[in-house]
Amino acid sequence: MTNTMRLRTPRCPVCGKSEVIEVRTDSFAAWQNGALIQDAFPDLSPATREQIKTGYHEDCWAQVFPDEETGQAKPKPRAKKPKPAPDGTVVVPAELAGVFPAPSEPTA
């Protein structure tokens, strides 16, 4: 059985939202110990690794850095929105990271 953990991404520089992504603990430890993110998380998409590293969602990245040929953001297919746990936490499977923004956190 593989151990996993919930990892909160940095806040996206474009939309200001953060997400929780489930990752393998051994992969996270390798990254924290200096492994390149693509080597530590080979099973994650480049977009998910970017979100873990910088916080940029795939859609937000496309807004800042549009397609070089068309000059427009690339549309993404829509998937089913994850449901929150009883405590309100939304755990986004790694393959859906960046598809749905994290819920807004309450302000104090």
MINU-510662 format. One record per residue: x, z, y of N, C-alpha, C in turn; residue in three letters. Coordinates in steps of 0.2 Angstrom, whole numbers, plus 5000, padded with zeros to 4 digits. Last residue first. Layout:
% residues N
+------+------+------+------+------+------+------+------+------+---------+
|  nxx |  nzz |  nyy | caxx | cazz | cayy |  cxx |  czz |  cyy | residuo |
+------+------+------+------+------+------+------+------+------+---------+
|    X |    Z |    Y |    X |    Z |    Y |    X |    Z |    Y |     ALA |
...
+------+------+------+------+------+------+------+------+------+---------+
END
This chain:
% residues 108
+------+------+------+------+------+------+------+------+------+---------+
|  nxx |  nzz |  nyy | caxx | cazz | cayy |  cxx |  czz |  cyy | residuo |
+------+------+------+------+------+------+------+------+------+---------+
| 4946 | 5043 | 5180 | 4945 | 5050 | 5181 | 4944 | 5052 | 5188 |     ALA |
| 4939 | 5030 | 5172 | 4943 | 5032 | 5177 | 4941 | 5039 | 5178 |     THR |
| 4939 | 5023 | 5155 | 4935 | 5027 | 5160 | 4941 | 5030 | 5165 |     PRO |
| 4944 | 5007 | 5152 | 4945 | 5014 | 5151 | 4941 | 5018 | 5156 |     GLU |
| 4935 | 4993 | 5145 | 4937 | 4997 | 5151 | 4938 | 5004 | 5150 |     SER |
| 4939 | 4986 | 5129 | 4934 | 4989 | 5134 | 4938 | 4993 | 5140 |     PRO |
| 4950 | 4972 | 5129 | 4949 | 4979 | 5127 | 4943 | 4981 | 5132 |     ALA |
| 4944 | 4955 | 5126 | 4947 | 4960 | 5130 | 4946 | 4967 | 5128 |     PRO |
| 4947 | 4945 | 5112 | 4943 | 4949 | 5116 | 4946 | 4954 | 5120 |     PHE |
| 4959 | 4937 | 5109 | 4952 | 4934 | 5109 | 4947 | 4938 | 5113 |     VAL |
| 4970 | 4946 | 5108 | 4969 | 4941 | 5114 | 4963 | 4937 | 5114 |     GLY |
| 4969 | 4946 | 5091 | 4972 | 4949 | 5097 | 4972 | 4944 | 5103 |     ALA |
| 4966 | 4942 | 5079 | 4961 | 4941 | 5084 | 4963 | 4944 | 5091 |     LEU |
| 4976 | 4945 | 5070 | 4974 | 4938 | 5071 | 4969 | 4937 | 5076 |     GLU |
| 4975 | 4959 | 5070 | 4981 | 4956 | 5074 | 4979 | 4949 | 5075 |     ALA |
| 4960 | 4966 | 5074 | 4964 | 4964 | 5069 | 4969 | 4959 | 5073 |     PRO |
| 4957 | 4979 | 5086 | 4957 | 4972 | 5085 | 4962 | 4970 | 5080 |     VAL |
| 4948 | 4993 | 5087 | 4954 | 4991 | 5084 | 4953 | 4983 | 5083 |     VAL |
| 4942 | 5002 | 5100 | 4941 | 4995 | 5097 | 4948 | 4994 | 5094 |     VAL |
| 4934 | 5018 | 5101 | 4940 | 5014 | 5100 | 4939 | 5007 | 5097 |     THR |
| 4923 | 5026 | 5100 | 4924 | 5021 | 5106 | 4930 | 5017 | 5105 |     GLY |
| 4921 | 5034 | 5089 | 4925 | 5037 | 5095 | 4926 | 5032 | 5101 |     ASP |
| 4916 | 5024 | 5080 | 4912 | 5030 | 5083 | 4915 | 5033 | 5089 |     PRO |
| 4923 | 5009 | 5085 | 4922 | 5014 | 5081 | 4918 | 5019 | 5084 |     ALA |
| 4916 | 4993 | 5091 | 4919 | 4999 | 5092 | 4918 | 5004 | 5086 |     PRO |
| 4918 | 4977 | 5083 | 4913 | 4983 | 5085 | 4917 | 4989 | 5086 |     LYS |
| 4924 | 4961 | 5089 | 4925 | 4967 | 5085 | 4920 | 4973 | 5087 |     PRO |
| 4915 | 4946 | 5089 | 4918 | 4952 | 5093 | 4918 | 4958 | 5089 |     LYS |
| 4920 | 4931 | 5081 | 4915 | 4937 | 5081 | 4919 | 4943 | 5085 |     LYS |
| 4928 | 4919 | 5091 | 4927 | 4922 | 5085 | 4922 | 4928 | 5086 |     ALA |
| 4930 | 4903 | 5099 | 4927 | 4910 | 5099 | 4926 | 4912 | 5092 |     ARG |
| 4945 | 4894 | 5102 | 4939 | 4895 | 5098 | 4936 | 4902 | 5099 |     PRO |
| 4950 | 4890 | 5119 | 4951 | 4894 | 5113 | 4944 | 4894 | 5109 |     LYS |
| 4957 | 4878 | 5130 | 4951 | 4882 | 5128 | 4953 | 4884 | 5121 |     PRO |
| 4971 | 4879 | 5140 | 4968 | 4876 | 5134 | 4962 | 4881 | 5132 |     LYS |
| 4971 | 4875 | 5158 | 4971 | 4880 | 5152 | 4968 | 4877 | 5146 |     ALA |
| 4979 | 4860 | 5164 | 4973 | 4865 | 5163 | 4974 | 4870 | 5157 |     GLN |
| 4988 | 4851 | 5165 | 4988 | 4855 | 5170 | 4982 | 4860 | 5170 |     GLY |
| 4991 | 4842 | 5155 | 4984 | 4841 | 5158 | 4984 | 4846 | 5164 |     THR |
| 5004 | 4844 | 5151 | 5002 | 4837 | 5152 | 4996 | 4837 | 5156 |     GLU |
| 5006 | 4858 | 5151 | 5011 | 4854 | 5155 | 5008 | 4847 | 5156 |     GLU |
| 4994 | 4870 | 5153 | 4997 | 4865 | 5148 | 5000 | 4860 | 5153 |     ASP |
| 4998 | 4884 | 5164 | 4994 | 4879 | 5161 | 4998 | 4874 | 5156 |     PRO |
| 5002 | 4899 | 5165 | 5006 | 4893 | 5163 | 5002 | 4888 | 5160 |     PHE |
| 4991 | 4906 | 5169 | 4997 | 4907 | 5173 | 5001 | 4901 | 5172 |     VAL |
| 4981 | 4903 | 5160 | 4979 | 4903 | 5167 | 4986 | 4902 | 5171 |     GLN |
| 4988 | 4906 | 5148 | 4986 | 4899 | 5149 | 4984 | 4898 | 5157 |     ALA |
| 4988 | 4920 | 5149 | 4994 | 4916 | 5149 | 4993 | 4909 | 5151 |     TRP |
| 4975 | 4922 | 5147 | 4978 | 4924 | 5154 | 4984 | 4920 | 5154 |     CYS |
| 4973 | 4919 | 5134 | 4969 | 4915 | 5139 | 4972 | 4916 | 5146 |     ASP |
| 4981 | 4928 | 5127 | 4983 | 4921 | 5127 | 4979 | 4917 | 5132 |     GLU |
| 4987 | 4941 | 5138 | 4982 | 4938 | 5133 | 4983 | 4931 | 5133 |     HIS |
| 5001 | 4950 | 5141 | 4998 | 4944 | 5142 | 4993 | 4942 | 5136 |     TYR |
| 5009 | 4961 | 5136 | 5002 | 4962 | 5138 | 4998 | 4956 | 5140 |     GLY |
| 5022 | 4959 | 5132 | 5021 | 4959 | 5139 | 5014 | 4961 | 5141 |     THR |
| 5022 | 4962 | 5117 | 5028 | 4963 | 5122 | 5027 | 4964 | 5129 |     LYS |
| 5010 | 4960 | 5113 | 5013 | 4966 | 5111 | 5019 | 4967 | 5116 |     ILE |
| 5008 | 4947 | 5117 | 5004 | 4952 | 5120 | 5007 | 4959 | 5119 |     GLN |
| 5018 | 4940 | 5110 | 5018 | 4940 | 5117 | 5014 | 4946 | 5120 |     GLU |
| 5012 | 4942 | 5097 | 5019 | 4945 | 5099 | 5020 | 4945 | 5106 |     ARG |
| 5001 | 4934 | 5099 | 5000 | 4941 | 5098 | 5006 | 4945 | 5099 |     THR |
| 5007 | 4921 | 5100 | 5002 | 4924 | 5106 | 5002 | 4932 | 5105 |     ALA |
| 5013 | 4919 | 5088 | 5017 | 4920 | 5094 | 5013 | 4923 | 5100 |     PRO |
| 5005 | 4930 | 5076 | 5006 | 4924 | 5079 | 5010 | 4925 | 5085 |     SER |
| 5013 | 4939 | 5063 | 5009 | 4939 | 5069 | 5010 | 4932 | 5072 |     LEU |
| 5023 | 4940 | 5053 | 5016 | 4938 | 5051 | 5011 | 4937 | 5057 |     ASP |
| 5035 | 4944 | 5058 | 5034 | 4937 | 5057 | 5027 | 4935 | 5055 |     PRO |
| 5040 | 4955 | 5067 | 5032 | 4953 | 5066 | 5032 | 4946 | 5064 |     PHE |
| 5053 | 4955 | 5068 | 5050 | 4961 | 5066 | 5043 | 4960 | 5064 |     ALA |
| 5056 | 4942 | 5072 | 5059 | 4944 | 5066 | 5055 | 4950 | 5063 |     ASP |
| 5050 | 4942 | 5085 | 5048 | 4937 | 5080 | 5051 | 4938 | 5073 |     GLN |
| 5057 | 4952 | 5091 | 5050 | 4953 | 5090 | 5048 | 4948 | 5084 |     ILE |
| 5073 | 4957 | 5084 | 5069 | 4952 | 5088 | 5062 | 4953 | 5086 |     LEU |
| 5076 | 4974 | 5082 | 5075 | 4968 | 5079 | 5071 | 4963 | 5084 |     ALA |
| 5078 | 4987 | 5088 | 5082 | 4982 | 5090 | 5081 | 4975 | 5087 |     GLY |
| 5069 | 4997 | 5084 | 5077 | 4998 | 5082 | 5081 | 4992 | 5084 |     ASN |
| 5057 | 4992 | 5087 | 5059 | 4998 | 5091 | 5067 | 4999 | 5090 |     GLN |
| 5056 | 4983 | 5076 | 5056 | 4981 | 5083 | 5059 | 4986 | 5087 |     TRP |
| 5056 | 4992 | 5065 | 5061 | 4987 | 5065 | 5062 | 4985 | 5073 |     ALA |
| 5044 | 4999 | 5068 | 5050 | 5003 | 5068 | 5056 | 4998 | 5068 |     ALA |
| 5035 | 4989 | 5066 | 5035 | 4992 | 5072 | 5042 | 4995 | 5073 |     PHE |
| 5036 | 4986 | 5052 | 5038 | 4981 | 5057 | 5039 | 4984 | 5064 |     SER |
| 5032 | 4998 | 5047 | 5039 | 4996 | 5046 | 5041 | 4990 | 5051 |     ASP |
| 5019 | 4998 | 5051 | 5023 | 5003 | 5053 | 5031 | 5001 | 5053 |     THR |
| 5010 | 4984 | 5056 | 5013 | 4988 | 5050 | 5018 | 4992 | 5053 |     ARG |
| 4996 | 4985 | 5067 | 5002 | 4982 | 5065 | 5005 | 4987 | 5059 |     VAL |
| 4982 | 4982 | 5077 | 4984 | 4986 | 5071 | 4991 | 4982 | 5068 |     GLU |
| 4980 | 4985 | 5094 | 4982 | 4980 | 5088 | 4984 | 4984 | 5082 |     ILE |
| 4971 | 4987 | 5108 | 4974 | 4990 | 5102 | 4974 | 4985 | 5096 |     VAL |
| 4974 | 4981 | 5125 | 4970 | 4981 | 5118 | 4974 | 4985 | 5113 |     GLU |
| 4970 | 4981 | 5142 | 4975 | 4982 | 5137 | 4971 | 4982 | 5130 |     SER |
| 4969 | 4972 | 5158 | 4966 | 4975 | 5152 | 4972 | 4976 | 5147 |     LYS |
| 4973 | 4964 | 5169 | 4973 | 4972 | 5169 | 4971 | 4975 | 5163 |     GLY |
| 4973 | 4951 | 5170 | 4967 | 4954 | 5170 | 4967 | 4962 | 5170 |     CYS |
| 4988 | 4949 | 5172 | 4983 | 4945 | 5175 | 4976 | 4948 | 5175 |     VAL |
| 4996 | 4958 | 5165 | 4997 | 4957 | 5172 | 4992 | 4953 | 5175 |     PRO |
| 4988 | 4969 | 5153 | 4989 | 4962 | 5155 | 4990 | 4961 | 5163 |     CYS |
| 4996 | 4983 | 5149 | 4991 | 4980 | 5152 | 4993 | 4973 | 5154 |     ARG |
| 5003 | 4983 | 5132 | 5004 | 4985 | 5139 | 4998 | 4981 | 5142 |     PRO |
| 4993 | 4989 | 5118 | 4997 | 4984 | 5121 | 4998 | 4986 | 5128 |     THR |
| 4994 | 5001 | 5106 | 4991 | 4999 | 5112 | 4996 | 4995 | 5116 |     ARG |
| 4993 | 5000 | 5089 | 4997 | 5000 | 5094 | 4994 | 4997 | 5100 |     LEU |
| 4990 | 5009 | 5074 | 4987 | 5006 | 5080 | 4992 | 5006 | 5086 |     ARG |
| 4998 | 5005 | 5059 | 4997 | 5010 | 5064 | 4993 | 5006 | 5070 |     MET |
| 5000 | 5006 | 5041 | 4999 | 5002 | 5047 | 4997 | 5008 | 5053 |     THR |
| 5008 | 5004 | 5025 | 5006 | 5008 | 5031 | 5005 | 5004 | 5037 |     ASN |
| 5003 | 4996 | 5011 | 5007 | 4995 | 5017 | 5004 | 5000 | 5022 |     THR |
| 5004 | 5000 | 4994 | 5000 | 5000 | 5000 | 5004 | 5000 | 5006 |     MET |
+------+------+------+------+------+------+------+------+------+---------+
END
